[in-house]
């Protein structure tokens, strides 16, 4: 794959990171902690939540550990992508999403000691943000890549 084609994955990651940070800034500037705005009634709301832990608020108060683990995961993911050139686009897409989501939440933890979450669905208990979506979707895509790697790389 020519070097210029890798740029699209950097742009994907950068776009996700910028969108994540802008939505967090907007929520922090417009809503008090715990305040909600109805988007689709009580089914979907934008709610300002400060998550001082990881997913589902586990490891609350362990900000240093969460920062360290995120730095390691992001570094390993970046290293993996740079040492596995020429693979299927799905691997790079998943990597870009996981890395950008990790960095998005890392910025919050490093600057504020918590992650700003806002997407609140009545049918899904945790409140989450764009970085969380990027990490989850990236992990699902990575799983698909790992399961179908041989077949995908033959068609790449």
Secondary structure as UniProt FT lines:
FT   HELIX           3..30
FT   TURN            33..34
FT   STRAND          36..40
FT   TURN            41..43
FT   STRAND          44..51
FT   HELIX           55..57
FT   TURN            58..61
FT   HELIX           63..83
FT   TURN            85..86
FT   HELIX           89..112
FT   STRAND          115..121
FT   TURN            122..123
FT   STRAND          124..128
FT   HELIX           130..147
FT   HELIX           149..155
//
